[in-house]
Amino acid sequence: MFSRRTRHRTRGVAALGATLLLGGVGGATAQDEASIRDLPLAATRSVDRLAVTEDAPAHGMPPTAMREAAPAPGTSCLPGEICYELSLAYVTASLFNPQTGDSDDVRLRAYVGAVDDPGGQVPLVAPVVDIEPGRTFRLTLHNELPTVPEMVLPGGGPCVATTTDPNVPSCVNFNRTNMHSHGLWVSPAGNSDNVLISINPGVSFTYEYNIPPDHPAGTFWYHAHLHGSTAPQVSSGMAGPLVIRGNRAPVRDAAGGWAVPGDVDLLLPASDADGLAPVRDRILLLQQIAYACRDAAGQIKTDADGTWRCDPGDVGGVEPGPVSAFDQLTPASWQNSGRYTAINGAVAPRLPDATAGAVERWRLIHGGVRASVKLRVRRMTGPDPSQPVPYADIARDERDDFVAENCDGDRVPVYGLATDGLTRPTLDERTDTWLQPGYREDVLVSFDAPGWYCLINGRVEDAEALNADGTESVLIGRIYVAEAAAPVTGSAEERIVDGMVEATEARLDEPARSAVVADLGKGRLAAFVKHRPVEDGELTGDQSVAFRIYNADLRPGMAQIAFEIGELGVDLATGGFVVRNAKPYDANVIDRPLALGGVDEWLLTSLGGGGHPFHIHVNPFQIVDILKSSRTRSTRTSIRATAPPGSTSAAQAIRTRRSTQT
């Protein structure tokens, strides 16, 4: 049994009896923990996957690898190229609802594709794209969603196109789409990573991504990215992992540095083919699937405290509201919903087991849009941690208490290996891993002892949160660590570094071998870092940009979210940040023509009722400062960055090279 406090509120659904209903993808009762059952078929397309429901809810199945397809009509797949096909369609599935301890049926927009797995595709998770540097892959995307005249909104009304402005939320945007290969160093034009095109319902489009031969190996992802459509589609789960794997050895230069960086994958063997201990490679796609159930009038159903509710027979979805199209997607909606961050399409899953002492690589991808994630792993305590977690007995205001009482064992350190697909200069020991929407972190993990462990989304304070709205700690998953065949020795750091040293000695030649071994003894990964830091002397210009997200509808209870972009300024009266020359985004206007070869330092901030993470498509960037106090950036930046006492506003200073290679 777990330690828990008495609930303080009445739920909007009947309390469950002694038989706890379990959820996840294809839920089962406690008596059916070992059963295997088919997923329900989708209304438009089916995703066939056998879900093993062992824990309360199902296992967090790892994402499945996409299968190569025949070239689309009018295209070809040349030797060395890979062709894929994906359909965008409605899919039905079940998601565990911790509020009730039962599963909710959902009908969501999702990517559907053939996969190399006899169990089929994991629902609500796009297939994994695995590729090597120097390859070309073509992805044909078929938009099978309803056209605007075919759309029926919650409440039964039609979709009426009142505007063509993508900055104004509209029902029209829910079924238009495109594809973004997030983080790849490829062309952003034509039929490559072009986020300015629109693939309308009934249209197929073939993307061509030419991966450069010197592209770094790492963790990336792909997702819908049409301006005005991204939030509802990614909030439905329209995202998938994209992994570039490499086996290039680093090359020393005459000065004792690194002429050509290598791939850190070489130090993390996938198998024991070289007599090395294999490193398990896990992909953990974190999703914030913001589904809601609606009443006959199309309004979101809620409990008395505002938590979103689904009644028996309801089918949840992410759909335009009959009055405010984005009523499910406001800055406060994720908090109001009471939903949990999912892992690989499953809510509160038990992940596939680990083994004590073994080293694992966890590829963490924040594929949500609404909330910050502070991931931590702690040993589970209590009289019998092996029992299913009684989620339905944990009220929203008791989630933090439950974690404190039942996940208060040893903190498991993890070692940061890569950030946003790029290998870090040093291994970074931590117990908390921060992720904002779109971010990726690769960490190395090695458990000291067998037992049950909690995956926790730690408490986030208001000043730290994406939308300045903090969250309590919540248990988002569990993992069982099995006993090792031999006694576990050394610390996690020692096991990780020792394994990397052994791989270095087996796989690298001199003089690189000795240099890498020496670096690893100090936790350094310099031989595998693609991009050198931007030095002060390189800077040729400075820029600033501020996003502003606000409610443009002043009527009580109404929400008309507006998005504007401008330059960063300072309010002389308060010293706080303001946006100057703000205007709606226009894909047809290039606001900042910049010369190739320049090197800029930018100041960035996000103002208004909702935060917004920053990233640059294609070119990498270096964070050099976070400003929350009254001071001026050094080098060329002239803005005096000031934040009033107690203010949560802040600006980031970043540097980036305007080049095709750095």
C-alpha positions as CSV (number, residue, x, y, z in Angstrom):
1,M,0.0,0.0,0.0
2,F,1.1,3.6,-0.6
3,S,1.0,6.4,1.9
4,R,-1.7,8.9,1.0
5,R,-3.9,11.6,2.6
6,T,-7.6,11.8,2.5
7,R,-9.1,13.5,-0.5
8,H,-10.6,16.9,0.2
9,R,-13.0,17.3,-2.8
10,T,-15.8,15.5,-4.5
11,R,-15.1,14.3,-8.0
12,G,-17.4,14.7,-11.0
13,V,-17.5,10.9,-11.6
14,A,-18.6,8.1,-9.3
15,A,-16.0,6.9,-6.9
16,L,-14.5,3.5,-7.9
17,G,-15.0,0.4,-5.8
18,A,-12.4,-2.0,-4.6
19,T,-11.5,-3.0,-8.1
20,L,-9.4,-0.2,-9.4
21,L,-9.8,0.4,-13.1
22,L,-6.5,0.8,-14.8
23,G,-5.8,2.9,-17.9
24,G,-3.2,3.8,-20.4
25,V,-3.4,2.7,-24.0
26,G,-5.9,-0.1,-23.9
27,G,-6.7,-0.2,-20.2
28,A,-7.4,-3.3,-18.1
29,T,-8.7,-4.0,-14.6
30,A,-6.4,-5.0,-11.8
31,Q,-7.3,-8.6,-12.3
32,D,-6.2,-8.4,-16.0
33,E,-2.8,-7.0,-15.4
34,A,-1.1,-9.5,-17.6
35,S,-3.7,-9.4,-20.4
36,I,-3.0,-8.3,-23.9
37,R,-5.7,-6.6,-25.9
38,D,-6.1,-4.8,-29.3
39,L,-6.5,-1.1,-29.4
40,P,-9.8,0.2,-30.7
41,L,-9.9,1.1,-34.3
42,A,-9.7,4.7,-35.4
43,A,-12.6,6.5,-37.0
44,T,-10.5,7.3,-40.1
45,R,-7.3,5.3,-39.8
46,S,-6.3,2.5,-37.5
47,V,-3.2,2.2,-35.5
48,D,-2.7,-1.5,-34.5
49,R,-0.7,-2.0,-31.4
50,L,-0.8,-4.7,-28.7
51,A,-0.5,-3.0,-25.3
52,V,0.8,-5.0,-22.3
53,T,-1.1,-3.6,-19.4
54,E,1.0,-4.8,-16.5
55,D,1.0,-1.8,-14.3
56,A,-1.6,0.9,-13.5
57,P,-1.7,1.9,-16.6
58,A,0.1,0.3,-19.5
59,H,3.8,0.0,-20.2
60,G,5.3,3.1,-21.8
61,M,6.1,1.4,-25.0
62,P,9.2,2.8,-26.8
63,P,8.4,4.6,-30.0
64,T,8.6,2.4,-33.1
65,A,10.9,2.9,-36.1
66,M,9.4,4.0,-39.3
67,R,9.5,1.5,-42.2
68,E,10.9,2.6,-45.6
69,A,8.2,3.1,-48.3
70,A,8.2,3.0,-52.1
71,P,8.8,6.5,-53.6
72,A,5.8,8.7,-54.0
73,P,4.4,9.2,-57.6
74,G,6.6,11.6,-59.4
75,T,9.6,11.1,-57.1
76,S,12.4,8.5,-56.9
77,C,14.6,7.0,-54.2
78,L,18.2,6.8,-55.4
79,P,20.8,4.6,-53.9
80,G,21.7,5.8,-50.4
81,E,18.4,7.6,-50.0
82,I,15.5,6.7,-47.8
83,C,11.8,7.2,-48.5
84,Y,9.1,7.4,-45.9
85,E,5.3,7.9,-46.0
86,L,3.1,9.3,-43.2
87,S,-0.6,10.1,-43.2
88,L,-2.2,12.8,-41.0
89,A,-5.6,11.4,-39.9
90,Y,-7.9,11.1,-37.0
91,V,-7.0,8.2,-34.7
92,T,-9.0,6.8,-31.8
93,A,-7.2,5.5,-28.7
94,S,-7.5,5.4,-24.9
95,L,-5.6,7.5,-22.5
96,F,-5.4,6.8,-18.8
97,N,-6.9,9.5,-16.7
98,P,-5.3,9.7,-13.2
99,Q,-8.2,11.9,-12.0
100,T,-10.6,8.9,-12.2
101,G,-8.3,5.9,-12.4
102,D,-10.0,4.9,-15.6
103,S,-9.3,5.3,-19.3
104,D,-10.8,8.1,-21.5
105,D,-11.5,7.4,-25.1
106,V,-10.0,10.0,-27.4
107,R,-10.2,10.9,-31.1
108,L,-7.1,13.0,-32.0
109,R,-5.2,14.1,-35.1
110,A,-2.1,11.9,-35.4
111,Y,0.6,10.7,-37.7
112,V,0.0,7.2,-39.0
113,G,2.8,5.2,-40.8
114,A,4.2,1.8,-41.4
115,V,6.7,0.7,-38.8
116,D,9.3,-2.0,-38.4
117,D,7.7,-3.7,-35.4
118,P,5.3,-6.7,-35.4
119,G,3.4,-5.0,-32.6
120,G,2.5,-2.0,-34.8
121,Q,2.8,1.7,-34.2
122,V,2.5,3.2,-30.7
123,P,-0.7,5.2,-30.8
124,L,-0.4,9.0,-30.6
125,V,3.4,8.8,-31.2
126,A,4.8,9.3,-34.7
127,P,7.3,6.6,-35.8
128,V,11.0,7.1,-35.2
129,V,13.1,8.4,-38.0
130,D,16.6,6.8,-37.8
131,I,19.1,8.1,-40.2
132,E,22.9,8.7,-40.7
133,P,24.8,11.8,-41.7
134,G,25.2,12.3,-45.4
135,R,21.9,10.6,-46.3
136,T,18.8,12.0,-48.0
137,F,15.4,11.1,-46.9
138,R,12.1,11.9,-48.5
139,L,9.0,12.1,-46.5
140,T,5.6,12.1,-48.2
141,L,2.9,13.5,-46.0
142,H,-0.7,12.8,-46.8
143,N,-3.2,15.2,-45.2
144,E,-6.4,13.0,-44.7
145,L,-8.2,15.4,-42.3
146,P,-11.6,16.9,-43.3
147,T,-11.8,20.0,-45.4
148,V,-13.3,23.2,-43.9
149,P,-16.8,22.4,-45.4
150,E,-16.6,18.9,-43.9
151,M,-15.7,20.1,-40.4
152,V,-18.3,19.9,-37.7
153,L,-17.5,21.8,-34.5
154,P,-18.3,20.8,-31.0
155,G,-22.0,21.7,-30.5
156,G,-22.8,20.8,-34.1
157,G,-22.0,24.0,-35.9
158,P,-19.9,24.4,-39.1
159,C,-16.4,25.9,-39.4
160,V,-16.9,29.4,-40.7
161,A,-13.7,31.0,-42.0
162,T,-14.0,34.5,-40.6
163,T,-10.4,35.4,-41.2
164,T,-7.4,34.3,-43.2
165,D,-5.0,35.8,-40.7
166,P,-3.0,33.0,-39.1
167,N,-2.3,35.3,-36.1
168,V,-6.0,35.1,-35.2
169,P,-7.0,31.6,-33.9
170,S,-9.6,30.0,-36.2
171,C,-11.2,26.7,-36.7
172,V,-9.7,26.7,-40.2
173,N,-6.2,26.3,-38.8
174,F,-6.9,22.9,-37.1
175,N,-6.7,20.8,-40.2
176,R,-4.0,22.7,-42.3
177,T,-0.5,21.5,-41.6
178,N,3.1,21.2,-42.6
179,M,6.2,19.4,-41.2
180,H,9.3,20.7,-39.4
181,S,12.5,18.7,-38.8
182,H,13.3,20.3,-35.5
183,G,17.1,21.0,-35.1
184,L,18.4,19.6,-38.4
185,W,21.0,21.6,-40.2
186,V,19.2,21.5,-43.6
187,S,17.8,24.0,-46.1
188,P,14.8,25.9,-44.8
189,A,13.5,26.5,-48.3
190,G,11.7,24.8,-51.1
191,N,10.5,21.3,-50.3
192,S,13.1,20.9,-47.5
193,D,12.5,22.2,-43.9
194,N,10.1,24.9,-45.1
195,V,7.7,25.9,-42.3
196,L,6.0,28.6,-44.5
197,I,4.1,26.2,-46.7
198,S,0.6,24.9,-46.0
199,I,-0.5,21.3,-46.7
200,N,-4.3,21.5,-46.9
201,P,-6.7,18.6,-46.3
202,G,-6.7,16.2,-49.3
203,V,-3.2,17.3,-50.4
204,S,0.0,15.2,-50.4
205,F,3.4,16.7,-50.3
206,T,6.9,15.2,-50.4
207,Y,9.7,16.7,-48.3
208,E,13.3,16.2,-49.2
209,Y,15.9,16.5,-46.4
210,N,19.6,16.4,-47.4
211,I,21.6,15.6,-44.3
212,P,25.1,17.1,-44.6
213,P,27.9,14.5,-44.3
214,D,29.3,16.4,-41.3
215,H,26.0,16.8,-39.5
216,P,26.4,16.0,-35.8
217,A,24.8,12.8,-34.5
218,G,22.1,13.5,-31.9
219,T,18.5,13.6,-30.8
220,F,16.1,15.7,-32.9
221,W,12.4,15.5,-33.5
222,Y,9.7,16.4,-36.1
223,H,6.3,17.9,-35.7
224,A,3.6,20.1,-37.3
225,H,4.7,23.7,-37.6
226,L,2.3,25.7,-39.6
227,H,1.9,29.1,-37.9
228,G,-1.6,29.2,-36.4
229,S,-1.9,25.4,-36.4
230,T,1.1,24.2,-34.3
231,A,-0.6,24.4,-30.9
232,P,-3.7,22.3,-31.6
233,Q,-1.8,19.7,-33.6
234,V,1.2,19.2,-31.3
235,S,-1.3,19.2,-28.4
236,S,-2.9,16.2,-30.1
237,G,0.4,14.4,-30.1
238,M,1.5,15.2,-33.7
239,A,5.2,14.7,-33.0
240,G,7.9,12.0,-33.5
241,P,11.6,11.4,-32.6
242,L,14.2,11.9,-35.2
243,V,17.6,10.4,-34.4
244,I,20.8,10.8,-36.3
245,R,23.4,8.1,-35.5
246,G,27.0,8.3,-36.3
247,N,30.2,6.3,-35.9
248,R,32.9,8.9,-37.0
249,A,36.1,8.9,-35.0
250,P,37.5,12.3,-34.0
251,V,40.7,13.5,-35.7
252,R,43.5,15.4,-33.9
253,D,45.2,18.5,-35.4
254,A,48.8,19.4,-35.3
255,A,48.3,21.9,-32.4
256,G,46.8,19.2,-30.2
257,G,43.2,20.2,-30.7
258,W,40.5,18.5,-32.7
259,A,40.5,19.1,-36.5
260,V,37.3,17.0,-37.0
261,P,34.9,16.2,-34.1
262,G,33.7,12.6,-33.7
263,D,30.4,11.1,-32.7
264,V,29.9,10.3,-29.0
265,D,27.8,7.3,-30.2
266,L,31.1,5.5,-30.6
267,L,31.6,5.5,-26.8
268,L,28.1,4.1,-26.2
269,P,27.9,0.7,-27.9
270,A,24.5,-0.5,-28.9
271,S,25.5,-4.2,-28.6
272,D,28.2,-6.4,-27.2
273,A,29.7,-7.1,-30.6
274,D,33.1,-5.6,-29.6
275,G,33.0,-7.4,-26.2
276,L,31.8,-4.1,-24.6
277,A,28.9,-3.7,-22.3
278,P,26.0,-2.4,-24.3
279,V,24.3,0.9,-23.5
280,R,20.5,0.8,-23.7
281,D,19.2,3.6,-25.8
282,R,15.7,4.9,-24.6
283,I,13.6,7.5,-26.3
284,L,11.3,9.3,-23.9
285,L,8.9,11.6,-25.8
286,L,7.2,13.9,-23.3
287,Q,3.8,15.0,-24.6
288,Q,1.1,17.3,-23.2
289,I,-2.0,16.0,-24.9
290,A,-4.6,18.6,-24.0
291,Y,-7.8,16.6,-24.8
292,A,-11.2,17.7,-23.5
293,C,-14.8,16.4,-23.5
294,R,-17.6,18.8,-24.4
295,D,-21.3,19.1,-23.7
296,A,-24.1,19.3,-26.2
297,A,-23.5,23.1,-26.6
298,G,-19.8,22.5,-27.3
299,Q,-18.5,23.8,-24.0
300,I,-15.7,22.0,-22.1
301,K,-17.0,19.8,-19.3
302,T,-15.5,20.6,-15.9
303,D,-15.7,19.6,-12.3
304,A,-16.7,22.2,-9.7
305,D,-13.1,23.2,-9.3
306,G,-12.6,23.8,-13.0
307,T,-10.8,20.5,-13.7
308,W,-11.7,19.1,-17.1
309,R,-14.0,16.1,-17.0
310,C,-15.0,13.3,-19.3
311,D,-18.1,11.2,-18.5
312,P,-18.7,7.6,-19.5
313,G,-19.4,7.4,-23.2
314,D,-17.6,10.7,-24.0
315,V,-14.8,10.9,-26.6
316,G,-12.2,13.5,-25.9
317,G,-10.4,15.6,-28.5
318,V,-8.6,18.8,-29.3
319,E,-11.1,20.7,-31.3
320,P,-12.0,24.4,-32.0
321,G,-14.5,25.8,-29.5
322,P,-17.8,27.1,-30.8
323,V,-17.1,30.6,-29.6
324,S,-13.3,30.9,-29.0
325,A,-11.4,28.5,-31.3
326,F,-8.5,28.1,-29.0
327,D,-10.4,27.7,-25.7
328,Q,-8.5,24.5,-25.1
329,L,-5.1,26.2,-25.8
330,T,-5.0,29.3,-23.6
331,P,-1.9,29.9,-21.4
332,A,-3.9,28.6,-18.4
333,S,-5.7,25.7,-20.1
334,W,-3.1,23.0,-19.3
335,Q,-3.2,23.8,-15.6
336,N,-7.0,23.9,-15.6
337,S,-7.2,20.6,-17.4
338,G,-5.6,18.6,-14.6
339,R,-3.9,16.4,-17.3
340,Y,-0.5,14.7,-16.8
341,T,2.5,14.9,-19.1
342,A,2.5,11.7,-21.1
343,I,5.6,9.5,-21.9
344,N,5.6,7.9,-25.3
345,G,1.8,8.3,-25.7
346,A,0.9,6.8,-22.3
347,V,-0.1,8.6,-19.2
348,A,1.5,7.6,-15.9
349,P,3.1,4.5,-17.5
350,R,5.4,1.9,-16.1
351,L,8.4,2.0,-18.4
352,P,10.2,-1.1,-19.6
353,D,12.5,-2.4,-16.8
354,A,16.1,-1.4,-16.3
355,T,18.9,-3.4,-14.7
356,A,21.0,-2.3,-11.7
357,G,24.5,-1.2,-12.7
358,A,23.8,-1.1,-16.4
359,V,24.4,2.2,-18.2
360,E,21.5,3.7,-20.3
361,R,21.2,6.7,-22.6
362,W,17.9,8.5,-22.2
363,R,16.9,10.7,-25.1
364,L,14.4,13.2,-23.6
365,I,12.3,15.2,-26.0
366,H,9.8,17.8,-24.8
367,G,7.1,17.4,-27.4
368,G,4.5,19.5,-25.6
369,V,3.5,23.1,-25.9
370,R,2.1,24.3,-22.6
371,A,4.2,23.6,-19.5
372,S,7.8,23.4,-18.3
373,V,9.1,20.0,-17.2
374,K,11.6,19.4,-14.4
375,L,12.3,15.7,-14.6
376,R,13.9,13.9,-11.7
377,V,14.2,10.2,-10.7
378,R,13.9,9.1,-7.1
379,R,13.7,5.8,-5.4
380,M,10.2,4.8,-4.5
381,T,9.4,4.1,-0.8
382,G,6.4,2.9,1.1
383,P,5.3,-0.5,2.5
384,D,4.9,-2.1,-0.9
385,P,5.9,0.0,-3.9
386,S,5.2,-2.8,-6.3
387,Q,1.4,-2.2,-6.0
388,P,-0.3,-0.1,-8.7
389,V,-0.4,3.6,-7.8
390,P,-3.9,4.7,-6.6
391,Y,-4.0,7.7,-8.8
392,A,-7.8,8.2,-8.4
393,D,-7.3,8.7,-4.7
394,I,-4.8,11.5,-5.2
395,A,-6.6,14.8,-5.4
396,R,-5.0,17.6,-7.5
397,D,-4.0,19.5,-4.4
398,E,-2.4,16.3,-2.9
399,R,-0.1,15.4,-5.8
400,D,2.8,17.1,-4.2
401,D,2.2,15.4,-0.8
402,F,2.0,12.0,-2.5
403,V,5.3,12.5,-4.2
404,A,6.9,13.7,-0.9
405,E,5.6,10.7,1.0
406,N,6.1,7.9,-1.5
407,C,9.1,9.1,-3.7
408,D,11.4,10.3,-1.0
409,G,14.2,7.7,-1.5
410,D,17.6,8.5,-2.9
411,R,17.8,10.9,-5.8
412,V,19.3,9.3,-8.9
413,P,22.0,11.4,-10.5
414,V,21.9,11.7,-14.3
415,Y,24.8,12.9,-16.4
416,G,24.0,15.4,-19.2
417,L,25.5,14.2,-22.5
418,A,23.9,16.5,-25.1
419,T,21.5,19.5,-25.3
420,D,19.2,20.0,-28.3
421,G,21.0,17.3,-30.2
422,L,24.5,18.7,-29.7
423,T,27.1,16.9,-27.5
424,R,28.1,19.0,-24.4
425,P,31.7,19.9,-23.7
426,T,31.6,18.1,-20.4
427,L,29.4,15.5,-18.7
428,D,27.0,17.5,-16.4
429,E,25.9,15.8,-13.2
430,R,22.4,16.7,-12.1
431,T,19.3,15.4,-10.3
432,D,16.9,17.8,-12.1
433,T,16.7,18.1,-15.9
434,W,14.9,21.1,-17.2
435,L,13.0,20.9,-20.5
436,Q,10.9,23.6,-22.2
437,P,8.7,22.8,-25.2
438,G,10.9,21.7,-28.1
439,Y,14.0,21.1,-26.0
440,R,15.9,17.9,-26.0
441,E,18.4,16.5,-23.4
442,D,20.4,13.3,-23.6
443,V,21.4,12.0,-20.2
444,L,23.3,8.9,-19.1
445,V,21.7,6.9,-16.2
446,S,22.9,4.0,-14.1
447,F,20.9,2.8,-11.1
448,D,22.9,1.7,-8.1
449,A,20.3,-0.8,-6.7
450,P,17.3,-2.8,-7.7
451,G,13.8,-1.6,-6.8
452,W,11.0,0.7,-7.9
453,Y,11.8,4.3,-9.0
454,C,9.6,7.3,-9.6
455,L,9.8,9.6,-12.6
456,I,8.7,12.9,-11.2
457,N,7.9,16.2,-12.9
458,G,9.2,18.3,-10.0
459,R,7.7,21.4,-8.5
460,V,8.0,24.4,-10.7
461,E,7.7,27.9,-9.1
462,D,5.9,30.7,-10.8
463,A,9.1,32.5,-11.7
464,E,10.5,29.4,-13.3
465,A,7.3,28.3,-15.3
466,L,6.7,28.8,-19.0
467,N,3.5,30.7,-18.3
468,A,4.5,32.2,-14.9
469,D,2.1,29.7,-13.4
470,G,3.9,27.2,-11.2
471,T,3.0,23.5,-10.8
472,E,3.2,21.0,-7.9
473,S,5.4,17.9,-8.1
474,V,3.6,15.0,-9.8
475,L,4.4,11.4,-10.4
476,I,4.4,10.9,-14.2
477,G,5.8,7.4,-14.5
478,R,7.6,4.5,-12.8
479,I,10.4,2.1,-13.7
480,Y,11.4,-1.1,-12.1
481,V,15.1,-1.8,-11.8
482,A,16.0,-5.5,-11.8
483,E,18.8,-7.1,-9.8
484,A,22.1,-7.4,-11.7
485,A,23.6,-10.8,-12.5
486,A,26.8,-9.7,-10.6
487,P,27.3,-7.3,-7.7
488,V,27.1,-3.6,-8.7
489,T,30.4,-1.8,-7.9
490,G,31.5,1.9,-8.0
491,S,29.4,5.0,-8.3
492,A,27.1,5.7,-11.3
493,E,29.6,8.3,-12.6
494,E,32.5,5.7,-12.3
495,R,30.4,3.1,-14.2
496,I,29.5,5.5,-17.0
497,V,33.1,6.9,-17.4
498,D,34.7,3.5,-17.2
499,G,32.4,2.2,-19.9
500,M,33.2,5.1,-22.2
501,V,36.9,4.6,-21.6
502,E,36.7,0.9,-22.5
503,A,34.9,1.8,-25.7
504,T,37.5,4.5,-26.5
505,E,40.3,2.0,-26.1
506,A,38.5,-0.6,-28.2
507,R,37.3,1.7,-31.0
508,L,39.7,4.7,-31.4
509,D,43.3,4.8,-32.7
510,E,46.2,6.9,-31.5
511,P,46.7,9.8,-31.1
512,A,43.0,10.4,-30.5
513,R,42.6,7.4,-28.2
514,S,45.0,8.7,-25.5
515,A,43.6,12.3,-25.7
516,V,40.0,11.1,-25.3
517,V,40.8,8.8,-22.4
518,A,42.6,11.7,-20.6
519,D,39.6,14.0,-21.2
520,L,37.1,11.4,-20.0
521,G,39.1,11.2,-16.7
522,K,38.1,14.9,-16.2
523,G,34.5,14.4,-17.6
524,R,35.3,16.2,-20.8
525,L,33.9,15.5,-24.2
526,A,35.8,18.0,-26.3
527,A,36.5,15.5,-29.1
528,F,32.8,15.2,-29.9
529,V,31.7,18.9,-29.8
530,K,30.7,20.1,-33.2
531,H,30.4,23.9,-32.7
532,R,33.1,26.0,-31.0
533,P,32.0,28.9,-28.7
534,V,31.4,32.3,-30.2
535,E,34.1,34.6,-29.0
536,D,33.7,38.4,-28.3
537,G,36.0,39.3,-31.1
538,E,33.8,37.5,-33.7
539,L,30.7,39.6,-33.1
540,T,29.7,41.8,-36.0
541,G,26.2,42.9,-34.9
542,D,23.5,42.9,-32.3
543,Q,19.8,42.3,-32.4
544,S,16.9,42.1,-30.0
545,V,13.4,40.5,-30.3
546,A,10.4,40.3,-28.0
547,F,7.4,38.1,-28.3
548,R,4.1,39.3,-26.9
549,I,1.1,37.0,-26.3
550,Y,-2.1,38.6,-24.9
551,N,-5.8,38.4,-24.9
552,A,-7.1,40.8,-27.6
553,D,-10.8,40.3,-26.5
554,L,-11.6,42.5,-23.5
555,R,-15.1,41.1,-22.9
556,P,-15.4,39.2,-19.6
557,G,-14.8,35.5,-20.0
558,M,-13.7,35.7,-23.6
559,A,-10.3,34.6,-25.0
560,Q,-8.9,35.8,-28.3
561,I,-5.2,35.1,-28.1
562,A,-3.0,37.4,-30.1
563,F,0.7,37.0,-30.9
564,E,3.0,39.9,-31.9
565,I,6.7,40.3,-32.5
566,G,8.8,43.4,-32.0
567,E,12.1,44.6,-30.5
568,L,13.1,44.6,-26.9
569,G,12.9,47.9,-25.1
570,V,12.9,49.3,-21.5
571,D,10.1,51.2,-19.8
572,L,11.8,54.3,-18.4
573,A,9.2,54.6,-15.6
574,T,9.5,51.0,-14.2
575,G,12.8,49.8,-15.6
576,G,10.9,46.7,-16.9
577,F,11.1,45.2,-20.3
578,V,8.6,46.3,-23.0
579,V,8.1,45.4,-26.7
580,R,8.7,48.2,-29.3
581,N,7.4,48.3,-32.8
582,A,5.2,45.2,-32.2
583,K,3.2,43.8,-35.0
584,P,1.6,40.5,-36.0
585,Y,3.8,37.9,-37.7
586,D,3.6,38.0,-41.5
587,A,5.2,35.1,-43.4
588,N,5.4,37.3,-46.5
589,V,7.6,39.9,-44.9
590,I,11.3,39.5,-44.1
591,D,11.9,41.9,-41.2
592,R,15.6,41.5,-40.8
593,P,17.8,41.0,-43.9
594,L,21.1,39.8,-42.6
595,A,24.3,39.1,-44.5
596,L,25.8,35.6,-44.6
597,G,28.9,35.3,-42.6
598,G,28.0,37.7,-39.8
599,V,28.0,36.9,-36.1
600,D,25.3,38.3,-33.9
601,E,24.5,38.6,-30.2
602,W,20.7,38.7,-29.6
603,L,18.7,39.7,-26.6
604,L,15.4,37.8,-26.4
605,T,12.4,37.9,-24.1
606,S,8.7,37.0,-24.0
607,L,6.1,39.3,-22.5
608,G,2.4,39.2,-21.8
609,G,0.1,36.6,-20.3
610,G,1.9,33.6,-21.8
611,G,5.6,32.7,-22.0
612,H,7.1,31.5,-25.3
613,P,10.3,29.4,-25.6
614,F,12.9,30.5,-28.2
615,H,14.8,28.5,-30.7
616,I,16.4,29.1,-34.1
617,H,15.5,26.9,-37.0
618,V,18.6,25.4,-38.7
619,N,21.5,27.4,-37.1
620,P,22.6,26.5,-33.6
621,F,23.0,29.2,-31.0
622,Q,24.9,29.6,-27.8
623,I,23.3,31.0,-24.6
624,V,25.8,33.4,-23.0
625,D,23.7,35.2,-20.4
626,I,20.3,35.3,-18.6
627,L,19.6,38.9,-17.4
628,K,17.2,39.5,-14.5
629,S,19.0,42.4,-12.8
630,S,19.9,46.0,-13.6
631,R,23.0,45.8,-15.8
632,T,24.2,46.3,-19.3
633,R,25.4,43.4,-21.5
634,S,29.1,43.6,-22.4
635,T,30.4,43.5,-26.0
636,R,28.1,45.3,-28.5
637,T,24.7,45.1,-26.9
638,S,23.5,48.6,-25.9
639,I,20.2,47.8,-24.2
640,R,20.2,48.4,-20.5
641,A,18.5,45.2,-19.2
642,T,16.6,46.0,-16.1
643,A,14.0,44.0,-14.1
644,P,12.1,45.6,-11.2
645,P,12.4,43.9,-7.8
646,G,10.3,40.8,-7.6
647,S,9.8,40.8,-11.4
648,T,9.7,37.5,-13.2
649,S,10.7,39.1,-16.5
650,A,14.1,38.2,-17.9
651,A,16.0,38.3,-21.1
652,Q,18.4,35.8,-22.6
653,A,21.5,36.8,-24.5
654,I,22.5,34.4,-27.3
655,R,25.1,34.3,-30.0
656,T,24.8,32.7,-33.4
657,R,26.8,32.6,-36.6
658,R,25.1,33.4,-39.8
659,S,26.7,30.7,-41.8
660,T,26.0,27.4,-43.5
661,Q,28.7,25.7,-41.4
662,T,30.4,26.5,-38.1
